[in-house]
């Protein structure tokens, strides 16, 4: 089997809050299972080759960074949508998440167009939503808790009621602090405000992403791995969150 290819979109622009750790987590888990895995950076003005990629990742970035790469992504939006519809696994964090929607409305009412891949919008709010988060999700088949950290000024609202959230907020703010939802889950796409990075803190979610990646290679199951240390870290982090105050 050729090396599994994790495509990192614009790491020089979109890599706030340790988001790259999600890729390192996937790479290490695959290597422990005996697979060769490469993290491949995609720079500005390079075309996205989703056919040769097993996973696409975009981390968070500021409004300035998002503006710099908007036209780059807009030219490839139809291609990206075709690949997402075909089941390409991908993860989009914070600013990357916002870009998937219809627009971002700034505090003065200016609307900055998004890629329009999904029918949601984001608008600037008063103050930032900062703090640790606990979600309940059923995306893995069973009800599972996810933990992470959020830091965003935008509030994201779904215009299409058929869109599914990544999870229901148990602790924290989520998409907008109002409707109890956080993130977006569509086919093998995950979009979320959760930094941290997210995957090292959440074994079940990592297993889910790995299963999506390997199925594209015709592999039905990841070899068993001893992940008790990772599970213990998740439990300890949850205890710390519940012992503190929401940011």
TISE-827552 format. One record per residue (C-alpha): residue in three letters; x, y, z. Coordinates in nm, 2 decimals. Layout:
N
NULUM   aa      xx      yy      zz
NULUM  ALA       X       Y       Z
...
***
This chain:
247
NULUM   aa      xx      yy      zz
NULUM  UNK    0.00    0.00    0.00
NULUM  UNK    0.13    0.35   -0.09
NULUM  UNK    0.17    0.60    0.19
NULUM  UNK   -0.15    0.75    0.33
NULUM  UNK   -0.16    1.11    0.24
NULUM  UNK   -0.29    1.38    0.49
NULUM  UNK   -0.32    1.71    0.30
NULUM  UNK   -0.28    2.02    0.52
NULUM  UNK   -0.43    2.32    0.36
NULUM  UNK   -0.22    2.64    0.39
NULUM  UNK   -0.04    2.56    0.72
NULUM  UNK    0.15    2.89    0.70
NULUM  UNK   -0.18    3.08    0.73
NULUM  UNK   -0.42    2.86    0.91
NULUM  UNK   -0.26    2.70    1.22
NULUM  UNK   -0.38    2.87    1.53
NULUM  UNK   -0.40    2.71    1.88
NULUM  UNK   -0.21    2.39    1.79
NULUM  UNK   -0.45    2.27    1.53
NULUM  UNK   -0.17    2.08    1.34
NULUM  UNK   -0.17    1.84    1.64
NULUM  UNK   -0.48    1.67    1.48
NULUM  UNK   -0.27    1.56    1.18
NULUM  UNK    0.02    1.45    1.40
NULUM  UNK   -0.23    1.24    1.60
NULUM  UNK   -0.36    1.07    1.29
NULUM  UNK   -0.01    1.01    1.15
NULUM  UNK    0.11    0.85    1.47
NULUM  UNK   -0.19    0.62    1.51
NULUM  UNK   -0.15    0.50    1.15
NULUM  UNK    0.22    0.45    1.20
NULUM  UNK    0.16    0.25    1.52
NULUM  UNK   -0.07    0.03    1.31
NULUM  UNK    0.20   -0.03    1.06
NULUM  UNK    0.10    0.21    0.78
NULUM  UNK    0.32    0.47    0.62
NULUM  UNK    0.17    0.81    0.64
NULUM  UNK    0.28    1.16    0.51
NULUM  UNK    0.16    1.50    0.61
NULUM  UNK    0.17    1.70    0.29
NULUM  UNK    0.14    2.09    0.31
NULUM  UNK   -0.05    2.27    0.04
NULUM  UNK    0.08    2.63   -0.02
NULUM  UNK   -0.10    2.92   -0.18
NULUM  UNK   -0.14    2.89   -0.56
NULUM  UNK   -0.10    2.51   -0.55
NULUM  UNK   -0.41    2.32   -0.67
NULUM  UNK   -0.58    2.08   -0.43
NULUM  UNK   -0.54    1.72   -0.55
NULUM  UNK   -0.81    1.54   -0.35
NULUM  UNK   -0.79    1.23   -0.56
NULUM  UNK   -0.44    1.16   -0.44
NULUM  UNK   -0.53    1.26   -0.08
NULUM  UNK   -0.68    1.04    0.19
NULUM  UNK   -0.77    1.33    0.42
NULUM  UNK   -0.80    1.71    0.39
NULUM  UNK   -0.74    1.94    0.69
NULUM  UNK   -0.76    2.31    0.75
NULUM  UNK   -0.69    2.47    1.08
NULUM  UNK   -0.80    2.80    1.23
NULUM  UNK   -0.68    3.15    1.13
NULUM  UNK   -0.76    3.51    1.17
NULUM  UNK   -1.00    3.71    0.94
NULUM  UNK   -0.69    3.85    0.76
NULUM  UNK   -0.56    3.50    0.68
NULUM  UNK   -0.90    3.39    0.57
NULUM  UNK   -0.93    3.68    0.33
NULUM  UNK   -0.59    3.60    0.18
NULUM  UNK   -0.69    3.25    0.08
NULUM  UNK   -1.06    3.31   -0.01
NULUM  UNK   -1.01    3.35   -0.38
NULUM  UNK   -0.77    3.06   -0.39
NULUM  UNK   -1.04    2.83   -0.24
NULUM  UNK   -1.33    2.99   -0.43
NULUM  UNK   -1.17    2.88   -0.76
NULUM  UNK   -1.17    2.52   -0.64
NULUM  UNK   -1.51    2.52   -0.45
NULUM  UNK   -1.69    2.31   -0.70
NULUM  UNK   -1.41    2.05   -0.71
NULUM  UNK   -1.40    2.04   -0.33
NULUM  UNK   -1.78    1.99   -0.31
NULUM  UNK   -1.76    1.70   -0.55
NULUM  UNK   -1.50    1.53   -0.34
NULUM  UNK   -1.69    1.59   -0.01
NULUM  UNK   -2.00    1.45   -0.17
NULUM  UNK   -1.80    1.14   -0.28
NULUM  UNK   -1.70    1.09    0.09
NULUM  UNK   -1.36    1.24    0.11
NULUM  UNK   -1.27    1.26    0.49
NULUM  UNK   -1.19    1.61    0.59
NULUM  UNK   -1.17    1.84    0.90
NULUM  UNK   -1.22    2.21    0.91
NULUM  UNK   -1.14    2.41    1.23
NULUM  UNK   -1.28    2.75    1.33
NULUM  UNK   -1.19    2.99    1.05
NULUM  UNK   -1.19    2.70    0.81
NULUM  UNK   -1.53    2.60    0.93
NULUM  UNK   -1.67    2.95    0.87
NULUM  UNK   -1.54    2.96    0.51
NULUM  UNK   -1.76    2.66    0.42
NULUM  UNK   -2.07    2.87    0.48
NULUM  UNK   -2.26    3.14    0.28
NULUM  UNK   -2.10    3.45    0.44
NULUM  UNK   -1.94    3.61    0.74
NULUM  UNK   -2.11    3.93    0.86
NULUM  UNK   -1.87    4.17    1.04
NULUM  UNK   -1.97    4.40    1.33
NULUM  UNK   -2.04    4.69    1.09
NULUM  UNK   -2.28    4.48    0.88
NULUM  UNK   -2.04    4.40    0.59
NULUM  UNK   -2.10    4.06    0.44
NULUM  UNK   -1.78    3.87    0.34
NULUM  UNK   -1.87    3.58    0.10
NULUM  UNK   -1.79    3.22    0.20
NULUM  UNK   -1.75    2.92   -0.03
NULUM  UNK   -2.12    2.85   -0.01
NULUM  UNK   -2.08    2.47    0.03
NULUM  UNK   -2.33    2.46    0.31
NULUM  UNK   -2.63    2.68    0.40
NULUM  UNK   -2.52    2.85    0.71
NULUM  UNK   -2.38    3.19    0.80
NULUM  UNK   -2.16    3.35    1.06
NULUM  UNK   -2.19    3.69    1.22
NULUM  UNK   -1.97    3.88    1.46
NULUM  UNK   -2.10    3.91    1.81
NULUM  UNK   -2.02    4.11    2.12
NULUM  UNK   -1.73    3.96    2.29
NULUM  UNK   -1.56    3.63    2.23
NULUM  UNK   -1.67    3.28    2.32
NULUM  UNK   -1.37    3.13    2.51
NULUM  UNK   -1.34    2.83    2.72
NULUM  UNK   -1.34    2.45    2.75
NULUM  UNK   -1.62    2.26    2.59
NULUM  UNK   -1.79    1.93    2.64
NULUM  UNK   -2.02    1.79    2.37
NULUM  UNK   -2.24    1.49    2.33
NULUM  UNK   -2.23    1.34    1.98
NULUM  UNK   -2.38    1.03    1.82
NULUM  UNK   -2.17    1.05    1.50
NULUM  UNK   -1.97    0.74    1.60
NULUM  UNK   -2.29    0.53    1.64
NULUM  UNK   -2.31    0.55    2.01
NULUM  UNK   -2.35    0.86    2.24
NULUM  UNK   -1.99    0.98    2.30
NULUM  UNK   -1.85    1.28    2.48
NULUM  UNK   -1.60    1.51    2.31
NULUM  UNK   -1.39    1.77    2.49
NULUM  UNK   -1.21    2.07    2.34
NULUM  UNK   -1.14    2.44    2.36
NULUM  UNK   -1.31    2.72    2.18
NULUM  UNK   -1.20    3.08    2.11
NULUM  UNK   -1.42    3.26    1.85
NULUM  UNK   -1.59    3.59    1.81
NULUM  UNK   -1.82    3.47    1.53
NULUM  UNK   -2.16    3.31    1.59
NULUM  UNK   -2.26    3.05    1.33
NULUM  UNK   -2.63    2.98    1.25
NULUM  UNK   -2.77    2.71    1.03
NULUM  UNK   -3.02    2.83    0.77
NULUM  UNK   -3.09    2.47    0.66
NULUM  UNK   -3.25    2.28    0.94
NULUM  UNK   -3.15    1.95    0.78
NULUM  UNK   -2.78    2.02    0.86
NULUM  UNK   -2.65    1.81    1.15
NULUM  UNK   -2.43    1.95    1.43
NULUM  UNK   -2.12    1.77    1.53
NULUM  UNK   -2.26    1.75    1.88
NULUM  UNK   -2.49    1.90    2.15
NULUM  UNK   -2.32    2.14    2.40
NULUM  UNK   -2.31    2.01    2.76
NULUM  UNK   -2.06    2.27    2.87
NULUM  UNK   -1.94    2.58    2.68
NULUM  UNK   -2.09    2.79    2.41
NULUM  UNK   -2.07    2.61    2.07
NULUM  UNK   -2.17    2.75    1.74
NULUM  UNK   -2.35    3.06    1.88
NULUM  UNK   -2.43    3.01    2.25
NULUM  UNK   -2.80    3.00    2.18
NULUM  UNK   -2.92    2.68    2.01
NULUM  UNK   -2.71    2.43    2.19
NULUM  UNK   -2.53    2.30    1.88
NULUM  UNK   -2.17    2.28    1.79
NULUM  UNK   -1.99    2.22    1.46
NULUM  UNK   -2.11    2.04    1.15
NULUM  UNK   -2.11    1.68    1.05
NULUM  UNK   -2.18    1.59    0.68
NULUM  UNK   -2.09    1.25    0.54
NULUM  UNK   -1.71    1.22    0.62
NULUM  UNK   -1.67    1.60    0.68
NULUM  UNK   -1.62    1.74    1.03
NULUM  UNK   -1.63    2.11    1.09
NULUM  UNK   -1.59    2.26    1.44
NULUM  UNK   -1.48    2.55    1.66
NULUM  UNK   -1.29    2.32    1.89
NULUM  UNK   -0.92    2.37    1.91
NULUM  UNK   -0.68    2.21    2.14
NULUM  UNK   -0.61    2.01    1.92
NULUM  UNK   -0.93    1.80    1.92
NULUM  UNK   -0.83    1.45    1.81
NULUM  UNK   -0.56    1.37    2.08
NULUM  UNK   -0.82    1.44    2.35
NULUM  UNK   -1.09    1.22    2.19
NULUM  UNK   -1.00    0.86    2.11
NULUM  UNK   -1.35    0.77    1.97
NULUM  UNK   -1.35    1.06    1.73
NULUM  UNK   -1.00    0.98    1.62
NULUM  UNK   -1.10    0.62    1.56
NULUM  UNK   -1.40    0.74    1.35
NULUM  UNK   -1.17    0.96    1.13
NULUM  UNK   -0.92    0.68    1.09
NULUM  UNK   -1.20    0.44    0.99
NULUM  UNK   -1.31    0.68    0.72
NULUM  UNK   -0.96    0.72    0.59
NULUM  UNK   -0.89    0.35    0.57
NULUM  UNK   -1.22    0.25    0.41
NULUM  UNK   -1.11    0.46    0.11
NULUM  UNK   -0.81    0.23    0.09
NULUM  UNK   -1.03   -0.09    0.12
NULUM  UNK   -0.93   -0.15    0.48
NULUM  UNK   -1.23   -0.23    0.70
NULUM  UNK   -1.07   -0.23    1.04
NULUM  UNK   -0.77   -0.06    1.22
NULUM  UNK   -0.56   -0.32    1.41
NULUM  UNK   -0.63   -0.31    1.79
NULUM  UNK   -0.42   -0.06    1.98
NULUM  UNK   -0.36    0.00    2.36
NULUM  UNK   -0.52    0.34    2.41
NULUM  UNK   -0.58    0.33    2.78
NULUM  UNK   -0.34    0.62    2.84
NULUM  UNK   -0.53    0.84    2.59
NULUM  UNK   -0.86    0.74    2.75
NULUM  UNK   -0.73    0.83    3.10
NULUM  UNK   -0.61    1.17    2.97
NULUM  UNK   -0.96    1.23    2.83
NULUM  UNK   -1.12    1.14    3.17
NULUM  UNK   -0.88    1.37    3.36
NULUM  UNK   -0.94    1.66    3.12
NULUM  UNK   -1.32    1.62    3.16
NULUM  UNK   -1.28    1.63    3.54
NULUM  UNK   -1.08    1.95    3.52
NULUM  UNK   -1.34    2.11    3.29
NULUM  UNK   -1.64    2.02    3.51
NULUM  UNK   -1.45    2.14    3.82
NULUM  UNK   -1.40    2.49    3.67
NULUM  UNK   -1.61    2.77    3.53
NULUM  UNK   -1.72    2.83    3.17
NULUM  UNK   -1.50    3.09    2.99
***
